[in-house]
Amino acid sequence: MELSSNFQSVLMRKVLLVLSFFLSTAYAVAQQPPAAYLKAKADLEAKAYGMAKDGFATFLDETKYGTLSYYAAFHSAEAAIQLGQAPEAIELLLALKGKIWEQLEAQTYLLGQAYFQNNQLLEGLQTMKTLTRDPFAGKVYRASFEKLKLSSSSFLITHLNEFKENQGYTAALAYVLQQKVSMSASERSTLNQILQSGTQGILKDKVLDVVLILPFTTSAEQDISLIESTNFLLELYQGIELEVARLKANGVAIQLHTFDSKRNLEYLNALVKDPTVLAADVIVGPVYPEETALVSAFAEAQKIPFIHPLSNLGDRYEESQFSYLFRPALSSLANGVVDALKKQGWGKTVAIGYSGNSRDEQLGLLLQNLLTKEGFNLVKIQKVDSKNANAFLQGLGVRRGNQPAVNQVILLSDDPALAQPVFSLMESISAEVPLLVMDSWLGFNFSNFEMLEYANFYFISNNTPKYHSEAMDDFRKLFYSKHLQFPSTNSLLGAELVHWVHTNAEFAQDFDLRPSLDKNGKQPGRLTWGFNFQKVNNNSYSPVFKLESGELIPLN
């Protein structure tokens, strides 16, 4: 009797388990949307909007389909907007007002879009005003900007107080005002307030927008296509363009926007108010002092990183938060030289020759002060050129069979006309005295430093290319395939600049370079020997190289 009771109990549990399975399965099946509804969803995703809208129409009756009817109305409104049927979309979405369901914010945003499409701007703005949290807040700002940038300034100014928290609205007003040939005093005041508020940053996305401003031409009439192929600005641009294309091909979200400053300050002042420039993540160029001063001031006001691509003259940026030199500043060049001389211990006497170039003159004077402070004896400091460079050296005892009067000589010049007679002299007299020259000498086609009896040339790094590397070989091949010539140093620097920006790009709340630069410290380059922008606004990594078995080796 006991066995029979246990058997019945087990059997009952199995029956209940099977019954429970069938009931739960039936419930799950009942919760699946009907096949016709799923077909309408598939049509919507396939952009067959007319078919989708007709398919959803079957499920709009709330008494029959309950919450499913809300989804049907929402998706039907999506299709109607795509078909340009804004009034019908508005009607469908208004019918959902007061319904409690999980897509309430999406419904509100879609209704605002429908109002915009129907040119009911105030209704659209008022509807979306409640959407203050991401992801919808950012969508509202961008939708507002795209719709309102075609509105009149009078409309936007009239309703500014009501919608000033909508940063897309204020950005659209700034854009509209900047298109005007002339502005009233009140309009100019409004524009200045908007630009100074920094509210446009929210419109930026995760695409790295690089704005390049270079003086390709000198007038509005000059054709940019007529620039000489050897123009250093064109070389720089070609390197920048090629690296942007390479990054894009590797899936990086990056966009290059190129502008011609025309060497015209009035034109440049108007150019920086262009919406594309205002929305830039980073501005590269221009290169001439009066232009860089204007763009640097603009970048500081707008909190947009500005990078001077070629100069070493960066004293004016030392107190700046958003202006950078891509190359070492004079102070970094000088510190690198002094550090190398101290570590090598060649002796305490030194002579400096500098060209008439502004950088070389200033660097010579800076080195004079630093070396004197470090206990070096500066025997001579003199301006040199192609005619007197050899006389300068020979006057220091740098000649055959003579003991030089100095332990080391520093020659500051990028001029091949000066470098050639110096190299010829050193080749003929076989002197051992160390000569520190700029790294540009490595690229001069008349110099073969490995043929010298003594390896006494040393090279001051100024973003020195890493000539023997796989990345360099790849870049040279890519550059040649496009331009049928090998890249110049300016092209290498342009490509490396883009690599450096991309490597340090940080989209936390808004785009910035500084957090990454401070965190990363010294970084390897891709085409150069590397960078260090930690706590400074220039590349403070400027070692001195020696050449050994055809390879550059840093002394410090």
N, C-alpha and C positions, 0 to 999 in steps of 0.2 A: 504493500500500500504506500509506503514511504517512497519507494523507487518510482512508482507511478506519479506521485505528486511532484517530485523533482523534475521528472521528464516533462510534465505539463508546464512547469515553471520555465524551463529552458526554452521549450517550444514557443511559449507566449512571448518571451523576450525577443526571440528571433523574428517572430511575426511583427512585433511592434517596431523592430529595427528596420525591417524591409518596408513596412508601411511608412515609417518616418522618412526613409530615403525617397520613396515615390512622391510623398507630399512635398518635400523640399525641392525635388527636381521639378515638379509641376509648378511650384511657386516661382522658381528661377526662370522657367520658360515663360511664365505669365508676365515676368518683369521685363523680358526682352522686347524692345520696340518692334512693331510690326515690320514685315519685310518691305512694304511700300514706303514706310518712313525711312528705313535704312537706304532704300534706293534713292530717295530724295536727298539724303545726306551725301551719298556718293556723287550725285549729280552736282550738288553745290561745290564739293571739293574738286570736281572735274571742270568747274567754271561753266557748266551748262545751266545758267541761272534761270532761264525761262522754265525748263523742265523741273528744276528743283522747286521753284515757287509753286508750280501747279501741283507737285507731289505733296508739299507741306499743307496745301489748302485743305486736304482731306482730314487733317488732324487738328484743326483749329477749334473744334467744339470742346470746351472745358468739361461739359457735363458727361461726355463720352470718354474723354482721354485724360482728364485731370491735369497733372503737372506736365505731361507730355505735350499738351496743347501750348504751354508756355514756350517750350523749346521750338515747337513748330512755328509759332508766331515770330520768335526771335530770328530763326534761320530764314524764314520767309522774308522778314524785313532786310536781312543781309542781302538776299538775292535781289530784292526790289531796289536797294541802293545801287547795286552793281548794274542794274538795268536802267538806272536813271529815273526811277519811279519814287522819288522822295516823298510825295504826299501819301502814297500808299504805305510806305515804310513808317512814316510818322503815325498814321492811323493804327497800324498793327502794334507799335510799341506803346502808344498811349493807352491802348486797351489792357496793357500789362501793368499799368501804374497801380500800386497798392498791393500787388501780388507778392507773396513771400516765397522767394525761391533763391537758389544759390547763385544765379547769374544776374543779380540785381545791378551791380556796378557795370557789368558789360552791357546790360540793357540801357543804362543811363548814358554811357559813352556812345552807343550806337544811335540813340535818339538825338544826341547832340550833333553827330555826323549827318544825320538825315536833315536836321534843321539847317546846317551849313550848306548842304547840297541844295536845299530849297531856298537859299539866300535869306533865311530868317536868322540873321547873325545874332541878334540880341537873345532870341530864344535858345539858340545853340549854346551861347556863352553862359547864359543863366542855368541851363540844364546841366552843363558839365562843371559848373562852379563847385559842386559838392565833392567832386573827385579830387581829393587832395593827397592821396597816397599812391605810391607806385604799386603796380606798373601803370596804372591809368593816368596818374598825374603827368608823367612824361609824355604819354600819348596825347593828352589834352593840349599840352603846351605846343607840341609839334603840329598838331592839327590846326590849332588856333593860328599859329604863325603862317602856315601855308595858305589858309583861307583869308586871313586879314591883311596880308602883305599887299593885296590888290585893292584894299579899301581906301577911302579918303582920309586925310589927316584930321579933318574936322570931325568926322564920326568917331575916330579913335580917341582924339583928345577929349571929346564930350563925355565919353563913357570911361575914361581912364581910371577915375577914382573907384568905380564899381568893380573893375576887373584888373586892378594893378597887381594883384597877387598872381595873376596868370602870366607867367613869364613869356609865354608865346605871344601874348597880347602886347606886352611892352616891347618885345623884340620886333614885332611887326610895325609898331608905331615908329621905332627908331629907323627901321628900314625905309618906311614911307617918307619920313622927314628927310632922310639922306638923299632921296631921289629928287628932291625939290631944287630948282635952280637957285631960289632965294627963300630965306626963312624969316619970319617975323621974330622979334625979340623973345616973345613968349614961347614960340616954337623952338628956338635955339636953346632956351633955358630948359624946356622939357626934354629935349634931346640930350643935353649935357647930364641932366639928372639920371636919365636911363642908362647912358653909357658908363657913368661913374658907379652905378649901383651894382654892376656885375651880374645882373640877372640873366644875361643871355647865355651864360655857361650851361644852363640846364638843357639847352637845345642841342648840345653836342652829343654825339653818339660814340660808339666804341670803334669807329673808324678813325685811324690816325690821319688827320688832315694836315698835310704839309703845304704851307704857302711859301713859294719861292719868289722873291722880288729882286730882280737884277736889272741894271741899266743896259739892256741889250742895244738900245738905240738912243739917239740924242734928240729926236724930234718925232712928232706925231706922223710926219710924212715919210720918215725913213722906214724901209721895209726890213723887218727883222730877219727875213730869209737871206738878206745880202751880207750878213755878218761874216767876216773872214773865218774860215774853218780853224785857224790858229788862234783865234781870240780866246783869251784865258777864261772869259766868262762863259763862252760857249762850251769850252772843255769842262768847266765845272758843272754846267747844266747837264751835259751828256752823261757824266758820272752819276749825278743825282737821279736822272731819269732812268738809267739802266738799273740801278739798285732798287728803285721803287718797283720797276717791272719784275725784277727777280723775286722780290718779296711777295708781290702779288701772285706770281706763279707758284709760290710755295704756300699759298693760302692765307697770307697776312692781309688783314683789312687795312689798307693804306691808300691814300689818294693824294696825288700831286696837283697843285693849282699854281700855275706859273703866270707872273705878271711882269710887265716891262715898266720900270720907273721913269725911263726916258731922260734921266739926269735933270729932272724938272721938279723942284720942291713943291711948287703949287699943285702940280699934277699928282705928286706923291701924297700930299696932304689929303687930297680928295680920294685917292686910291685906298688908303688905309680905312676909309669908312665904307668900303665895299662890303656887303654882307658876307662874302666868302672869306675876306680877311678877318672880319670881326668874329667869325665862327672858327678860325684856325686853331689847331692844337699847338702848332709851332710855326714860327716865321723864320725863314732862312734868307739872309741878305737884307738890304743891299750891301755894297762894299765901300762906297766913298763916304768920307767923314760927315759931311753935311746931311747926307741921306740916312746914315746909320743913327745919327743923333735924333732925327725926327722919328724913325721907326722904333728906336729904343724907348723913347719917351712914351710913345703910343703903347708899346708892349707892356711897359710898367703900369700904365693906367688901366689897361685891359687885363692884366695878369696873364699874358700870353708869352711863353718863352720865345725870346728872340736870339738868334745865333748868327754871329758874324763868321762867315766860313773861312776866311783867309788871313785876317789881320793878327798881328801880335800886340797891337797897341790897345790895351784894354784897361788902362788906369781908370778911365771914366766909368767903367762897369763895376768897380770894386765894391761900391755901396749899393749896387742894383740887386734886385731879387730875381729878375726875370731876363736879364741880358747876359749872354755868354759869348766868350771867344772859343771857337772850336780848337784853335791852336794854342800853344803856350803863350801867356803874356810875357812881357819883358822880364818881370820879376822871376817867373818860372824858368825862363831861359838862363838868366843870370845865376840863379840858385843851382841849376844843374851843372853849369860850368864850374862854379866855385867848389861844389861838392866833389866833382871829379878830380880837380886839381889837388884838393886836400888829400883825397884817398890815394892818388898815384904817388905823391911825394917826389915829384921830379925836381923840386927846388922852389925857392921863394921868389925868384926874379921872373917877371913876365912883361911882355909888350903887347899892345893892342893896336891893330889897324882896323879902321872902320870906313865903309863907303859913305857917300853923301846921302844915302837913303835915310829917311827919318827914323825907321826902326833901328838901323845899325848905329846911327849917331847916339840915340838915346840908350841903346843897350851898352855901347862902349862906355858911356859916362856912368851908367849903373854898375857895370863891372868894376870900373875904377874905384868906386866907393866901397863896394863889397869886398874886393880883394885887399884893399888897404886895411879895412877893418879886421880881416882875417890874417894880417901879418905879412902879406905879400909885398914885395918891392916892385912897384910899377916903374919900369925903366923908361918906357915911352908909350904914349898914346897919340895916334896921328890919323888924320883922314888919308885914305889911300884910294887910288884908282888904277886903271890898267897901265898907265904910263909910269907911275912911281912906286908900284907895289914891290917890284924887285929891288929898287934902290932902298926902300924901307927895310926889307929883309937883310940886304947886304950891309946896310948901315948898322945892323945889330950883330954883325959878324957871321951871318948865315951865308957862308961862301966856302968854296973848296979850300980845304987845308987850314981852316981857321976855327978856333974855338968860339962858339957864339957867346955873346955877352948876356944872354938870357937863358933861362931854363925851359921856357915855353913861350910860344907866340899864338895869339888869338887873332884870326882874320874874320871880320864880320862883313860878309857880302854874299849876295846870290847872283852876282854878275859873272857870266862865263867869260866876258872880255877881261875881267880882272883875274879870274881863276886860271886861265890858260897860261899866261906868262909865269905865274907862281909855280904851277905844276911843272912846267918846262925847266925852270930854274932848279927845283928840287930834284928832278930827274937827272940833271946834268952834274950837280955838285955832290950828290949823295950825302947830304947832311943828316945828322941824327936828331936834331932838335924837334921836339913835338910841335906840330902845327894843328891848332884846333880851328876847324872851318865849319860852315853851315852844311847840313846834310844834303842840301841841293847840289853840292859838288859831286855827289855820287851819280847824278844823272847826266853829267856833262859827257858828251860823246868823245872828247879828246883825251879823257883821263883814264888810265889803266893803273890803278893804285897798286895792283899786285906785281907790276913790273918794276917797282921801285926797289932799290937795294935795301932801304930801311922802311919799315912800315910805320912811318912817323906822322901820317895824317890821321886825325881823329875828328869825328863828325858830331856836331851839336844837333840833337834831335829836335825837330820842329814838326811833330807828327810824321816821323820817318816811316816810309813804306816798308813793309816786310817782304822784300823782293822774292825771297826763296821760300814760298809756301804754296800749298795746294790751292788755297783760296785765291791767291794772287794769279796762279796759272789759269784757274777757271774764269776769273774775271777778265783777264787779258784775252782769252779765247772768245768769250761772250762779246766783249767790246769790239774785237776785230771782226767778228761775224756780222756786226751791225754797221760799223763805221769804216771797215776796210783799212784800219790803221790801229796801232797799239795805243793804249791810253797814256796820256800825259800825267804828270804829278797832280795837276788840278783835277783831272777826271777821277783819279784814285781818291783824292781828298773828298770830292763830292759824294762818291759812293760810300766811303767810310763814314761820312757825316750822317747819312741816312741810316746806316747800320747802327751807329751810336745812338741816334734818337730812338730808333725802334727798340733797341736793347734796353733802354732806360725808360721807355714810355710807361707811364703808370696811370691807369684810369681808376682811381679810388672813388672820389666823389666828382672830381673833375680832372682833366688831364694835367699832369705835372711831370717835371724831370727831377726836381730837387730831392724828393725822398729816396729815389733809386740811386742817384749820384752819391748821396751821403752814405747810404747803406752799403753800396758796392765797393767804394774806395777805388783801388787800382783795378782796372779791368783789362783783359787782353783785347786787342783789336782784331778785326777780320783781315784787313789789308795793311794795317800799321802795327807798330809795336805796342800800342795800348794807350790808356787814358787814366787820369786820376782827377776827378772834379770834386772830390770830397771837401766840402766846406769852402770851395772857391768857385769862381765863375770862369775859369780857363783850365786848360789841360796842364796840370802841374807836373805831369810825368814828362820830363825832358832830360834824359840821360845823355852822356857822351859815349859814342860808340868807337870801338876799334875794329879794324878789318883784318880778319884772320882766316886764311885759307878760303877766301872769297865770301866769308860769312861775317855779318855784323854781330858784335858781342858788346853788350852794355858794360861800361866801366863802373857804373853806379846805379 
